[in-house]
Amino acid sequence: MLDAIRWDTDLIRRYDLAGPRYTSYPTAVQFNSQVGAFDLLHALRDSRKAQRPLSLYVHIPFCANICYYCACNKVITKDRSRALPYLQRLEQEMQLIACHLAPNQRVEQLHFGGGTPTFLNHDELRQLMALLRKHFNLLDDDSGDYGIEIDPREADWSTMGLLRELGFNRVSIGLQDLDPAVQRAVNRLQSLEETRAVIEAARTLQFRSINIDLIYGLPKQTPEHFARTVEEVISLQPDRLSVFNYAHLPERFMPQRRINGNELPAPAEKLEMLQRTIEQLTAAGYRYIGMDHFALPDDELAIAQEESTLQRNFQGYTTHGHCDLIGLGVSAISQIGDLYCQNSSDLSHYQNALAGAQLATSRGLVCNADDRLRREVIQQLICNFSLKFEDIEKAFNIDFRGYFNELWPDLQEMADDGLIQLSAEAITVLPAGRLLVRSVCMVFDAYLGQQNRQRFSRVI
């Protein structure tokens, strides 16, 4: 079992910098318009030749109500009829992509994100799943990881029953905070009873895994009140918890301009919220997976981390990093071999491209040899909290110390500060450094010095 994380306020204050979350390396900030649909089709053909299994991500952008903190790609509308033309374009995208894949490439993982996927009515959800099964090799034996993001205000028992019938076996539930004052400040009124009803339905219907999302650092939050939210959430016994740090970037995300900056908790209060949350979750038996994620010891993520098989992609921590990830829908990102590519983030551009029988790929990146090497280093550190130089040297035919010699002073400083243990054979992230693993990864990021740090959230 991995050692528990150790809270060190001084280290946190020194290393709590703005930086990427490393759902990919290079990060999406490096994507450029030189990558287009031709590159995607070429990568799909390579995937077919290699017979790699698939992970599908489907983006449903619509929300009936706006949450002021949200930084997702979404369309706020009460007009439910907007879903139908979007589904038509999704079908065209599936057709254009699936014809370049082999029929026997299994879809091991499926995830519906948003937006609010349950903005779609029951007939539309049935239609969408039927289209996916028509064009891709979805599993019928409930062995895949098929998940969907749920807003409890847009779901009930009948919705949960339909989702289970359609093959979903994992749900991720947005909660954020139970304090009514905080909910009003971010325009997301959601009762504990609504959330509990969806979770009880998921348990009764034998969904395999339940995740709950929380956010600390929202307006009007206090350490005492947030601790009560965490206590209530623990009583719901989710299998996984995501506890995100709210990044207030109103210059980038327009909805955040409706948040009163004077009502945001002070940095010291945010730290206290996180520290208390870690203590509460640890006492309740949850393991810290990394990067804001916690899981029960028998959860697949915790087991994968124990066995050093945990991976990370655009969907976060995963046990399916060996799959080629295909993103469908507006702004969706694909990762196929060494190619990253993203659809247009503008709904009209996305729909117009597909209406003209063209893929909506707007930007991306093809990893070079240095990218692949650094990606593996960052992946090992962020997933396993350790890195054996010999493994990297064998895989990439390099001398690790020689290749990264210019980074050694920074690594040595982190070792002197107690974040990592640095030897001639390995790097091990120590318990005091695990909350700051992003800062350790940032040392290996060749692009970070060229980037505007204001584009990223802080580590904590």
N, C-alpha and C positions, 0 to 999 in steps of 0.2 A: 504493500500500500504506500502511496506517495505521502511524504510528510505533510502535515498541515501547513497552511500559509502562515507567515508571521507578520504582524502589523508593526511597521517601523515608521513613525510619523516623519522623522527627519529625512529618511531615504525617500519617502513619498514626496515631500516638498521639493527635494532636489531633482528628482527624476520624473516628476509629473509634467511631461512636456506634451505639446500637440504633435500628433503623428498618426499614421495610417492604422487601420484595424487589421490589415493584412488578410482580408478574405481572398486576396490574390497578391502575387508579386510577379512582375511589376503591378502597381495598383492602377485602378481605372483612371487616375489623373494622367497617366502616361498614354492613354489611348489617343489615337490620332485618326484623321479622316483618310489616310492612305490605305487603310484596310477596309474592304468592302465585301459585297456579296460573292464575288469570285473567290476570294480567300476562304469564305465560309464553305462554299461548295467543294472546294479542293480538300479542306479539312474533313468534311463529311465523308468524302470518298476514301480518305485514309482511314477513318474510323471504321468504315465498312470492311476494308481489306483486313484490318487488324481484329475485326469481330469484337470490338470493345463493348461492354454493357453500357447502358445509358441511364442518365439522370435527367428528368424533364422538370423545368420550372415554367409555370404558366402565370403570367402577370395579369391580374384583373384590376384595373386602375380606379374603378368607380367607388365613391363613398357618398352616402346620403348626407353626412354631416362632416364638418371640418374639425379636426383636433389641432389646436394651435401649435403644439410642440412638433408636429409631424414633419419629417424631412423626406418622406417617401414620394415617389412619382404617383400622383393621384389626380383624379378629376372629381370635383365636388358637384353633385347634381342630384336632384330629386326625380329626374326624368328617367324612369326605369327602362324606357324604350330605347335608350342609347346603347343598351347591352347587345341588342340583336345585330346591328351592323358590325359591332366589334367582334362578335362570335363568327360572323361571316368572314372577316379578314383573318381571324385566327385559323379558320379552316383552310384558307388559301395558303397561309404560311406553313401549316402542317403538310399540305400537299407538296409544296415546293421543296421542303426539307426531306420528308420521308422517302421520296423517290431516289434519294442518293444514299440511303441507308439499306442495310440488309434486313429482311423480314424477321430473321432470327436474333437480332440484337435486342436482348431483354432490357426492359425498363425496370431496373432494380429500385429506383427512387423516383418519386413524383411529388411535387410540391406546388400548391396553389398559394400565391401571395398577392399582396395588393398595396394600397386600396383595401377593399373589403370583398373577398371572393363570394361571400354569401349575399352580396348585392344582387347576384343572379338569382332568379326565381327557380323553383324546383325543376320545371321543364327545361330551362336553360342549362342548369347543372347537368341534367341527364343528357342533354344534347352534346354538351362539351365533352363529357366523359365518353360518350359513344364515338365522337370524332377522334378522340385520342386513341381509343381501342381500335378504330378502323385503320389508323395510319401508323400506329406504333405497336410494338409487341409488349403490351401490358400484361402483368402476371395475374392469374385468376385464383391463385391458391392462398392469398393473404400473406405471402412470404415477403413481399416488397415493403419498402418504407414509403407509404403513400400518405402525405400529410397536407393539412390545410390550415390557414390562419383564420381564426374565428373572432368576430366581434360579438360578444354575448347579446348585444342590443339588436343584432341582425340574425339571430338564430334561436331556435326553440327545439323541443323534443322531436318534432316531425322533421326539422332540418337535419338534426343529428342522425336520426334514423335513416334518412335518405343518403347522407354522406357515407354512413357505414355500408349501406346497401351498394353504393357505387364503388366501394373498394377502399375507401380511406380508413386508415387504422391509427393515425396520429393526428393530434390537434394542437395548435399553438394559440393560446388565448391572450389577447391584449387586456391588461387590467390597469397597469401604470400606478394607480394610487386609489385608495378607498375613501380618503378624506373628502367630504363634499365641497369644502372650500377650495381645495386643490382642483377638484374636478370642474368646478365652475370657472376657475381661473384659466383652464386649458380647454374649456368647452367640450368636456367629455363626461357627461353625467351617466354613471353606470353603478348600479347597486351591487352589493355583495350577493344578494339573492339571485339576481340575473346571472351572475358568474357561476354561482354554486349550482344553479339549475342545469346549465350547459355541462358542467363537470360531472354532475350526477348522471346525466344522460350518457355522456361518453363512457363512464364506468359501467353503467348498466348494459350498454350496447357493445361492451368489450373492445373499445379502442385500446390499442396496445400502449400508447404513451400520451401523456398530457404535459404540455409546457405552458408556463405562465410568464408573461413579460411584465416587468416592473421598471419604473424609471425613477431615479433619485436626482434631485436638483431642480425640480419643477417649482413654479411660483407658489408661495404660501406653504411649502413643505417645511416641517420641523423634524428634528431627529426623533422626538417623542411620538409624534403622530405617524411618521413613516414606520417606526418600530411596530406600531399597532397594526398597520397594513401588513407588514411581513408576518406578524403573529397569526393574523387571520388567514393569510395565504398558506402558511405552513399547515394550518388545520385542514386545508383542502387537499393536502398531500399530493401535489403534482410530482411527476417523475423528474421533471427538469424545471429549472428557473433561469430566466435571463434577467439580470439586474443591470440596466443600462444607465450610464451617466448622461444626463441631458446636456447636449451641447447647444448653447444659445447662439445661433448664427443668423440673426434677422436680416443681415445684408445679403445672405444667400437664399434663405427660405422665407418667402413672403408671409405665410401664416404666423410665423414666430413674431412678426411685428405687432401682433395683437396682444402679445404677452408684455406685461408691465415689468421692465427690467428691475425696478426697485423692489419688486416682490420676490425676486429670486433669492434663495438662501445663500448666505456667505460661504466662501470656500471652506472655512473651518467646519461649518454645519454640514456641508456635503460630505466631508471626510468622516464626520461623526456618523452620518447616516450609513455610509458604506461600512465602516468598522462595526457598527451595531448589527447591520444586516449579516455580515460575515459571521459574527459571533452567534447570532440566532440560528442561521442555517447550519452552521457547523454543529451546534448543540443538538439540532434536530436530525443529524445524521447525513446531511448533504455534503458531497465532495465538491471542492473547487476544481472545475475542469480547466478554467482559464478564460481570459477575455470576457468577464462578466457572467460566465455560465457556471451553473451548479447542477449537479445530478445526484440522485440516490445511488448507492454503491452497486446495486444490481442493474442499473441502467446501461444500455449498450455503449454510451459515450464513456462512462466511467470504466467499464470493462476494457474497452479499446485502449484507453489511456494506460491502464495497468499493463496491457500487452504490447504497448508501443506501436499500435496500429491506427491510432487516431489521426485523422487528416482534417484539412480545412479548405473550404472553397467559398464561392459566393453565397452559399446558403449557411455559412458558419461552420461550426464543428460538425464533422460527418464521419460515418464509417463507410462512405461510398466515394471516397476521393479517387478510386481507380476507375470510376465511370467517366465517360464523356458527358459533360453537362450541356444540354441544349435549352436555351431560353426562348420562350414563345411569348409574344405580346409586346406592347409598347415598353421601351426602355430595358427589356430583358437582356441579360448577358449570357453568352455561351462561352464555355471553355472546352475546347476540343483539341487534344494533344497540346501543341505549343501555341495554339491560336486562342486569343481572347477577342470576342467581338460583341458589339452592343447594338441593339435596335435603336432607332430614333426615339428620343424621349418626348417628342411632340406627337400627340394623338393623331392630329390631322395628317402630318407627314407619314406616320406609320400606316394609317389606313389608306392614304392615297397611293403610296408605293405598292401595296398589295393589291389595290384595285386595278393597278396597271400590270399585274402579274409579275411584280419585281419584289425581291426580298427587301426588307426595311433596314438592313445593316447600314449603320451610319459611321461607325468608327471602331477601332480595335487596335490590336498589337500582336505581332508574332515574336515570341520569345527567342532571344539569341542564346548562345552557349553560356554567357555570363549570367543572364537572367535565370536560366534553368538551374545553375549552380546555386545562386543566392536564394532562389525560391525554395530549394530543398533545405538549405541551412535554416531559413526562417521557419519553414514548415516543421522541422524537427524541434526547434526551440519552442515554438508557440503551442505545439501539441503535446510534446513529451517532456518539456522542461530540461532537455539534455541533448547533447550532440557529441557523437564519437567521430573524431577527425578521420579515423581509418575508413569509416563507412563512406564518407564524402570523397576521400582520396581514391578509393577503389571505383566508385561510381563515375567519377569525373576525370580520373587520371591526372590529378594535381597533387602538389604538396600544400597542405592546408595552411601551415604557418607561412610559407613563402607567398602563397597567393593573396593572403589577407594580412600581410606583414604590416601594412600602414595602419591597420585597425587595432593592432596589439596594444598601443598605449591606452586607447579608450576601454578596451576589454580589461586591461590590467587595473585601470582606475575603478571599474565596476567590481572587480574582484576585491580590491582593497576596501571598497565600501560595503562589501558583504552581499551584493546582489547575486553574484555568480561565483562559482569555484572554477578557476582556470588552471588547467594542467597541461602537460605536453601532449596528452592524449584526448582531452575532452573539455567541453564546457557543460557545467551543470548549473541550472538556475536554482538558487537556494530559496528556502521558504520565505525569506524577507524580500526576494526579488520576483516572486511569482506574480504578484499584483502588477508588477512593472515590466512584465516580459515584453510588452510592446517596445519599451525603451531599449531593451537588449537587442531586439530584432532590428531596430532602427539603425544600429551601428552598421549592419550589413546591407543597408539600403543604399544602392549606388545613386539613386535619383533624388534622395531626400534633400540634399544640399541645393538642388536646382529648383525646389518647389516652394511655394508660398505655404508656410505652416498654418496659416489661418484657414486653409481649406479643410483642416482636420480637427477632430475633437481632441481634447486632452486625454492622457492615458487614464486618469482617474477623475 
